């Protein structure tokens, strides 16, 4: 790509990405702090990827996606995953109509733009796989008919890390379908005080629609146009290969600690997330800092640890940090 093209693309993206600031302002009217989570939701939205949120209850996970759906004037569905949930409760089913004397389709809550799969690890594998199939294929089969899901389609799944009883952990192959896994922490003292004040106020802050789903679809096309240099491609590949073959990439100490490395989906999603991050920062090209900024969220659920790693208290976060510090930055 010639320099003038990059300059032109940069100017276009600066103009077209102005709505990001508006979404950000509107989101932070109702959500105090949690800047990282809001930014990651926008990355998922712009790069057509789903987000898995992990955090203790009460950290505004539900409020965040509900607010985002409202800002974009899109259809929102909240599905509470429970052990007795069935795939039909999610995707819909055929019901017999006496009036028409035939079976008619009743579509399930998955037919929406934004799906909040609350506590996804509370449901058995059958239900989880029904949702993950919808996420992957962007379509659902009911009876012998296949129905496309609306666009944009974003799944935000939450899982509670503190309870193990009565939960069904997501298999690694299924977790891989989530573009990002975001771990949410507690707010700061100042944020906590503001949260208290906001919830005790008589008039609760509410978001209002400021952007249409069509605008999001256009922004997605533009996000894919963000320039990714071959040097950055090599950098992404080096990071991903370091998780698979640590010894060959100056990380011999991790050889017995990683049971399996990141899949090719990691490379694809690192590139897409870096492009979306550059778009949010209103830039038409990707720099190494963009890749580093999203690396933890893209890789943390794609690296398997051995028992030795657990015994030595080594986390995926430690491994990713070490990889980012070792791999040569272009």
TAMOZI-V383932 format. One line per field, one symbol per residue. phi: phi as a letter, one per 20 degrees, with the letter a starting at -180 (. if undefined). Layout:
# TAMOZI-V383932
phi->???
This chain:
# TAMOZI-V383932
phi->.fgffffffgfffgffegfgfffgfffffddemlgffffffffgffdlcecddcaffndmffgffffffffeldfccddefcfefdgffeeobecedffelbecedfeffebfcddeflgeedfggfgffffffffelbcdcmdddcfefdfccddddceeeddfmdcgffgfefgfefcddeddfffgffffffgfffeffeefcecfcbdgfffffffffffegfcffffgffffffffffecgffdmcgfegeddebefeggfffffffffffffffemcebedgfffffdgffeegeddedefffffeledfffffgffffeffef
